[in-house]
Amino acid sequence: MAPVPPGIRLMVSFDRDQWYRALTFILTFLLYTSFHLSRKPISIIKSELHKNCSSVSEISTASSSSQQASLPSKHNDMDCSWKPFDKSNYKQLLGAMDYSFLCAYAVGMYLSGIIGERLPIRLYLTVGMLASGLFTCLFGLGYVYNIHSLGFYICIQACCCCAENLQLRCACVKDKLRVANGLVQTTGWPSVVTCIGNWFGKGRRGLIMGLWNSHTSVGNILGSLIAGYWVSSNWGLSFIVPGIIIAIMGVFCFFFLIEHPNDLKSVYAQNSPPGKSQLGVNGHHEGVIDFSLCLLFAKLVSYTFLFWLPLYITKAAHLDAKEAGDLSTLFDVGGIVGGILAGVISDKLGKRATTCAVMLLLAAPTLYGFSMISEFGLGPTIGMLLVCGGLVNGPYALITTAVSADLGTHKSLKGNARALSTVTAIIDGTGSVGAALGPLLAGLLSSGGWDQVFYMLMTADFLALLFLLRLVKKELDSTKSRPISIVQLKEH
């Protein structure tokens, strides 16, 4: 008899439930990667549009009328002066567009958690992804059809946020379309966190969630590369291609996503283990409030980098849009490492709040260092991008994944797995308020110099740390009173 191949031996060493856990982990990872992939292009095209407008303005001032006539005429107005972002207040307009998306996202997130408890998550998420793909593609079609209405782009962004939310209440009237994008995108996060929380218990949750949450940075990296490939030639494709990708992933979601281990009971005669998760950290409502407020300011910092970092690099390092977009992916690479480290450390210490607090404490001076060192060349900038990405995204990743799952699977919820969707939506919805404010404030403050933006980011980091101090004290006091590996807050 021939020996069994090593690969087959490895496959049969895992039981059925482990294979389904692996499927859920990989599928939800790819699903939310596509969400972030579809959000990233807007930050890449900002610097390209402004750079072209500035270049043409300088040329027209310095050149004679005959030289102006020699400029390429095809798509000249579109490529080099894309209205309405061709004016001196372009930063405020771009900030308003970001704000429309993120504000709709924040509002929709609260509704999404409630709706997600009452609808099949697989269908809910599928419709949201298909709608997100539609609105992302519509944004790119603005280039194809030469649309220059600010209202069109704002409405698309808000509706797309709602498609992640399935609430297509923004009826795509001409004055209301980045709001639509924001609403539909809120279907994503509560759904995938609920699924992953249902399949994985408290054991090594920080590590598992840290690895899984790298989908955020992976999506940002892929989105930057895809958008950067077409940004100079046809920025419409920078949106259309990601829109098609997220729609395709929505189809995969429909055919393969298993919400809960118990859903397999109808497929197999024997009962599957219920797979209930047990709360490890901070199960009381005070923990939800404190972590939510902390995330508000932590996400403010993270999303300001997400939407404005490529433009800042363009100005500070004098790079073109594609080079700045590629360089900004290092921030996301650092975020992957930071999220994993935060999960591993918090698992080891049993202190989620303390882990977040230490990283926030280190992040603020690092941000100041980045604002200074970015002027000293490419090498130091690369190093600081990696460090900043880890310290900024580490607490954000830990709170939105492991902490949300801990709180959403507390024993006080009596095994109601769907309550995880609501808890996740409350925490991330509050954080999304900060995500909406950050890019808006960056657009307003950057007109007075980028230093003001960094001062705002450092202030937000300290405020995020402030809201964690009470939980940090309780964790430390609990450790002194009894040596346990998982910290639980006292009842008030």
C-alpha positions in Angstrom: 0.0 0.0 0.0 1.4 3.4 -1.0 2.0 5.9 1.8 -0.6 8.7 2.2 0.7 12.0 0.8 1.8 14.6 3.5 -0.8 17.1 2.3 -3.7 14.7 2.7 -2.4 13.7 6.1 -2.5 17.3 7.1 -6.0 17.8 5.7 -7.5 14.8 7.6 -5.8 15.9 10.8 -8.4 18.7 11.1 -12.0 17.9 12.1 -15.0 19.3 10.3 -15.5 22.2 12.7 -11.9 23.4 12.3 -12.3 23.4 8.5 -15.4 25.5 8.8 -13.7 27.9 11.2 -10.9 28.3 8.7 -13.4 29.0 5.9 -15.2 31.6 8.0 -11.9 33.3 9.0 -10.6 33.5 5.4 -13.9 34.4 3.9 -14.8 37.2 6.3 -11.1 38.4 6.0 -11.5 38.7 2.2 -15.0 40.3 2.5 -13.9 43.2 4.7 -10.7 43.5 2.7 -12.9 44.4 -0.3 -14.8 47.0 1.8 -11.6 48.9 2.6 -10.3 48.3 -0.9 -13.3 50.3 -2.2 -12.8 53.1 0.3 -9.2 53.9 -0.4 -9.3 55.4 -4.0 -10.7 58.7 -2.9 -7.5 59.5 -0.9 -5.3 58.6 -3.9 -7.1 60.8 -6.5 -7.1 63.9 -4.2 -3.5 64.7 -4.8 -3.6 64.0 -8.5 -6.5 66.4 -9.1 -4.9 69.2 -7.1 -1.5 68.7 -8.6 -2.8 68.9 -12.1 -4.9 72.0 -11.4 -1.9 73.7 -9.7 0.4 72.8 -12.6 -1.9 74.2 -15.2 -2.4 77.4 -13.2 1.4 77.9 -12.9 1.9 77.2 -16.6 -0.8 79.6 -17.7 0.6 82.4 -15.5 4.2 82.0 -16.7 3.6 81.2 -20.4 2.4 83.3 -23.2 -0.9 82.8 -25.0 0.9 80.9 -27.8 2.4 78.5 -25.3 -0.9 77.9 -23.6 -2.4 77.0 -27.0 0.3 74.3 -27.4 -1.0 72.4 -24.3 -3.0 69.2 -25.1 -6.6 70.0 -25.6 -8.1 66.6 -25.1 -9.6 66.3 -21.6 -7.6 69.3 -20.6 -10.4 70.8 -18.5 -11.2 67.4 -16.9 -7.6 66.3 -16.2 -6.1 69.5 -15.1 -8.9 71.5 -13.7 -11.6 69.0 -12.5 -14.4 71.2 -11.3 -15.6 71.8 -8.7 -12.2 71.0 -7.0 -10.2 73.4 -9.1 -10.7 76.4 -6.7 -8.4 77.5 -3.9 -10.9 76.0 -1.4 -10.3 72.5 -2.8 -9.2 71.2 0.6 -12.5 72.3 2.2 -14.5 70.7 -0.6 -12.6 67.4 -0.3 -13.0 67.5 3.4 -16.7 68.0 3.0 -16.9 65.0 0.7 -15.1 62.8 3.2 -17.3 64.1 6.0 -20.5 63.3 4.0 -19.3 59.7 3.6 -18.1 59.2 7.2 -21.1 61.1 8.8 -23.5 58.8 6.9 -21.4 55.9 8.0 -21.5 56.8 11.6 -25.3 57.3 11.6 -25.9 54.2 9.6 -23.7 52.1 11.9 -26.1 52.5 14.8 -29.0 51.4 12.6 -27.0 48.6 11.0 -26.4 46.8 14.3 -30.1 46.8 15.2 -31.1 45.7 11.7 -28.3 43.0 11.7 -29.9 41.4 14.7 -33.2 40.9 12.9 -32.1 39.8 9.4 -30.0 36.9 8.2 -26.5 38.2 8.2 -25.5 36.4 5.0 -28.3 38.1 3.0 -27.9 41.4 4.7 -24.1 41.5 4.0 -24.6 40.3 0.4 -27.0 43.1 -0.5 -24.8 45.7 1.3 -21.7 44.6 -0.7 -23.6 44.6 -4.0 -24.9 48.1 -3.3 -21.4 49.3 -2.2 -20.0 48.0 -5.5 -22.7 49.9 -7.4 -22.1 53.3 -5.7 -18.3 52.9 -5.9 -18.6 52.3 -9.6 -21.0 55.3 -10.0 -18.3 57.6 -8.5 -15.9 56.4 -11.1 -18.5 57.0 -13.8 -18.3 60.7 -12.9 -15.0 60.8 -14.8 -16.3 58.8 -17.7 -19.3 61.0 -18.2 -17.5 64.3 -17.3 -19.7 65.1 -14.3 -18.6 68.1 -12.3 -21.4 68.5 -9.8 -20.3 68.4 -6.2 -23.8 67.3 -5.2 -23.4 64.2 -7.3 -20.1 63.1 -5.6 -21.4 63.8 -2.1 -24.6 61.9 -2.7 -22.7 58.9 -4.1 -20.4 58.8 -1.1 -23.2 59.0 1.4 -25.2 56.3 -0.3 -22.2 54.0 -0.6 -21.8 54.2 3.1 -25.5 53.2 3.4 -25.1 50.3 1.1 -22.7 48.9 3.6 -25.8 49.6 5.7 -28.5 48.5 3.3 -30.4 51.7 4.0 -30.8 53.2 0.6 -32.8 56.1 1.9 -30.6 58.6 0.1 -32.6 58.5 -3.1 -29.6 59.5 -5.2 -31.0 62.9 -5.9 -28.5 65.1 -7.6 -27.4 66.9 -4.5 -27.0 63.8 -2.2 -24.8 60.7 -3.9 -20.9 60.2 -1.3 -23.7 60.1 1.5 -25.2 57.0 -0.3 -21.9 55.2 -0.3 -21.4 55.8 3.4 -24.7 54.4 4.4 -24.5 51.1 2.5 -21.0 50.3 3.8 -22.2 50.0 7.3 -23.6 46.5 6.6 -20.0 45.3 6.6 -18.4 45.6 10.1 -21.2 44.4 12.4 -21.8 41.4 10.2 -18.3 40.1 9.9 -17.5 40.7 13.5 -20.6 38.8 14.5 -19.6 35.9 12.3 -16.0 35.7 13.5 -17.2 36.1 17.2 -19.6 33.2 16.8 -17.0 30.9 15.5 -14.1 31.7 17.8 -14.2 31.7 21.5 -12.1 33.6 24.1 -9.0 31.4 23.8 -6.3 33.5 22.1 -9.0 35.9 20.8 -6.5 38.8 20.8 -4.1 37.0 18.5 -6.8 35.6 16.3 -8.5 39.0 16.0 -5.2 40.8 15.5 -4.4 38.6 12.6 -7.9 38.8 11.2 -8.1 42.6 11.5 -5.1 43.0 9.2 -7.8 42.9 6.5 -8.2 46.7 7.1 -4.5 47.4 6.2 -4.5 44.8 3.4 -7.5 46.4 1.9 -6.0 49.8 2.1 -2.8 48.6 0.5 -4.5 46.9 -2.4 -6.8 49.9 -2.8 -3.8 52.2 -3.0 -2.1 50.0 -5.6 -5.2 49.5 -7.7 -6.1 53.2 -7.6 -2.6 54.3 -8.2 -2.3 52.2 -11.3 -4.9 54.3 -13.1 -4.9 57.6 -11.2 -2.8 59.5 -13.8 -4.4 58.1 -16.9 -8.1 57.4 -16.0 -9.0 57.9 -12.4 -12.5 56.6 -13.1 -11.1 53.1 -13.2 -9.6 53.7 -9.8 -13.2 53.4 -8.5 -14.8 51.1 -11.1 -12.3 48.2 -10.6 -12.7 48.2 -6.7 -16.4 48.5 -7.1 -16.5 45.4 -9.3 -14.3 43.5 -6.8 -16.5 44.2 -3.8 -19.6 43.2 -5.8 -18.0 39.9 -6.8 -17.1 39.3 -3.2 -20.7 39.9 -2.3 -21.6 36.9 -4.6 -19.1 34.7 -2.7 -20.7 35.9 0.5 -24.1 34.7 -0.6 -22.9 31.2 -1.6 -20.4 30.5 1.2 -20.8 32.5 4.4 -22.0 30.5 7.5 -23.1 32.8 10.2 -23.0 30.4 13.2 -21.9 26.8 13.9 -25.5 26.0 14.8 -26.6 26.8 11.2 -24.9 23.5 10.1 -27.4 21.4 12.1 -29.7 21.3 9.2 -26.9 20.0 7.0 -25.6 17.3 9.4 -27.6 14.9 11.4 -25.4 15.3 14.4 -25.5 18.5 16.3 -22.6 20.9 16.0 -21.1 22.4 19.1 -22.9 25.7 19.8 -19.6 27.6 19.8 -20.7 30.2 22.3 -18.1 32.7 23.3 -17.4 33.6 26.9 -16.6 37.1 27.9 -13.0 37.7 29.1 -12.7 41.4 29.5 -14.8 44.4 30.7 -18.3 43.0 30.4 -20.3 45.8 31.9 -22.0 48.7 30.1 -19.4 51.1 31.5 -16.7 49.3 29.6 -18.8 49.7 26.4 -19.0 53.5 27.0 -15.4 54.0 27.8 -14.1 52.0 24.9 -16.6 53.7 22.5 -15.4 57.1 23.5 -11.8 56.1 23.3 -12.4 54.7 19.8 -14.0 58.0 18.8 -10.7 59.8 19.1 -8.5 56.8 18.0 -10.5 56.4 14.8 -10.3 60.1 14.2 -6.6 59.8 14.0 -6.6 56.6 11.9 -9.1 57.9 9.3 -7.4 61.3 9.0 -4.3 59.3 7.9 -6.5 57.1 5.6 -8.0 60.1 3.7 -5.2 62.7 3.9 -1.8 60.9 4.1 -1.2 60.6 0.4 -1.9 64.3 -0.1 0.4 65.2 2.8 3.2 63.0 1.4 2.7 64.6 -2.0 3.3 68.1 -0.5 6.0 67.2 2.1 8.1 64.9 0.0 7.3 66.4 -3.5 6.2 63.1 -5.0 3.5 62.5 -7.6 0.2 60.9 -6.8 1.2 57.3 -7.5 4.5 57.5 -5.6 2.7 59.1 -2.6 0.0 56.4 -2.7 2.6 53.6 -2.8 4.5 55.2 0.1 1.4 55.6 2.2 0.9 51.8 2.1 3.8 51.5 4.6 1.5 53.1 7.2 -0.9 50.2 6.7 1.9 47.7 6.8 2.8 49.1 10.3 -0.9 48.9 11.1 -0.9 45.1 10.4 2.0 44.5 12.8 0.6 46.9 15.4 -2.8 45.1 15.4 -1.2 41.7 15.8 1.1 42.8 18.6 -1.7 44.5 20.4 -3.7 41.3 20.3 -0.8 39.1 21.4 0.2 41.4 24.3 -3.4 41.8 25.5 -3.9 38.0 25.5 -0.7 37.5 27.4 -1.4 40.1 30.1 -5.2 39.8 30.1 -5.4 43.6 29.9 -7.1 45.1 26.8 -7.4 48.6 28.1 -3.8 48.8 29.5 -2.4 47.6 26.2 -4.4 50.2 24.2 -3.4 52.9 26.7 0.4 52.3 26.4 0.2 52.4 22.6 -1.8 55.6 22.7 0.7 57.1 25.0 3.5 56.3 22.6 1.6 57.4 19.6 1.2 61.1 20.4 5.0 61.9 20.5 5.5 59.6 17.5 3.1 61.7 15.5 5.0 64.9 16.4 8.2 63.1 15.3 6.7 62.1 12.0 5.6 65.7 11.3 9.2 66.8 11.8 11.2 63.9 10.3 9.2 63.7 7.1 11.2 66.8 5.9 14.5 65.0 6.2 14.3 62.6 3.3 12.7 59.3 2.2 14.5 57.0 4.6 13.4 58.5 7.9 9.9 59.0 6.5 9.6 55.3 5.7 10.7 54.3 9.2 8.3 56.7 10.9 5.4 55.6 8.7 5.8 52.1 9.9 6.1 53.1 13.6 3.1 55.5 13.3 1.0 52.9 11.6 1.6 50.4 14.3 0.9 52.7 17.2 -2.1 54.4 15.7 -3.9 51.4 14.3 -3.0 49.0 17.2 -5.5 50.3 19.7 -8.1 50.9 17.0 -7.8 47.3 15.8 -7.9 45.8 19.3 -11.0 47.8 20.3 -13.0 47.1 17.2 -12.3 43.4 17.2 -11.3 41.6 20.4 -12.8 44.1 22.8 -16.0 44.3 20.8 -16.2 40.5 20.7 -15.5 40.3 24.5 -18.2 42.7 25.3 -20.7 41.3 22.8 -20.5 37.8 24.2 -20.7 38.5 27.8 -22.6 36.0 30.0 -25.1 38.7 30.9 -26.4 38.5 27.3 -27.4 34.9 28.0 -26.0 33.4 24.9 -27.7 35.8 22.5 -25.1 35.6 19.7 -26.8 38.3 17.6 -26.4 40.9 20.4 -22.7 41.0 19.3 -23.9 42.8 16.2 -25.5 45.6 18.3 -22.5 45.9 20.7 -20.1 46.1 17.7 -22.3 48.7 16.0 -22.4 50.9 19.1 -18.7 50.8 19.6 -17.8 51.3 15.9 -20.6 53.7 15.3 -19.3 56.0 18.1 -15.8 55.6 16.6 -17.1 56.5 13.2 -18.2 59.9 14.6 -14.6 60.6 15.2 -13.7 59.2 11.7 -16.1 61.7 10.2 -14.7 64.7 12.2 -11.0 63.9 11.6 -10.8 64.3 7.8 -13.2 67.3 7.9 -11.0 69.1 10.5 -7.9 68.1 8.5 -9.4 69.8 5.4 -10.1 73.0 7.4 -6.8 73.1 9.4 -4.5 72.2 6.6 -5.1 75.5 4.9 -3.2 77.1 7.8 -0.4 74.6 7.6 0.0 70.9 8.2 1.5 71.5 11.7 -2.1 72.4 12.9 -3.3 69.0 11.6 -0.7 67.1 13.6 -1.4 69.1 16.7 -5.1 68.1 16.3 -4.1 64.5 15.9 -1.9 64.5 19.0 -4.7 66.1 21.0 -7.1 63.4 19.9 -4.6 60.7 20.9 -4.4 62.1 24.4 -8.2 62.3 24.7 -8.5 58.7 23.7 -6.0 57.8 26.4 -8.0 59.9 28.9 -11.1 57.8 28.4 -9.2 54.6 29.1 -7.7 55.6 32.4 -10.6 54.4 34.5 -10.5 51.0 32.9 -6.7 50.8 33.2 -7.0 51.5 36.9 -9.5 48.8 37.4 -7.4 46.3 35.5 -4.4 47.1 37.6 -6.3 47.0 40.8 -7.8 43.7 39.8 -4.4 42.2 39.2 -3.2 43.3 42.7 -6.2 41.9 44.4 -6.2 38.5 42.7 -3.8 37.0 40.0 -6.1 36.1 37.2 -5.3 35.9 33.5 -8.6 37.6 32.4 -9.7 40.8 34.0 -13.3 41.4 34.9 -14.7 44.8 36.0 -16.5 45.0 39.3 -20.2 45.5 39.4 -21.3 49.1 40.2 
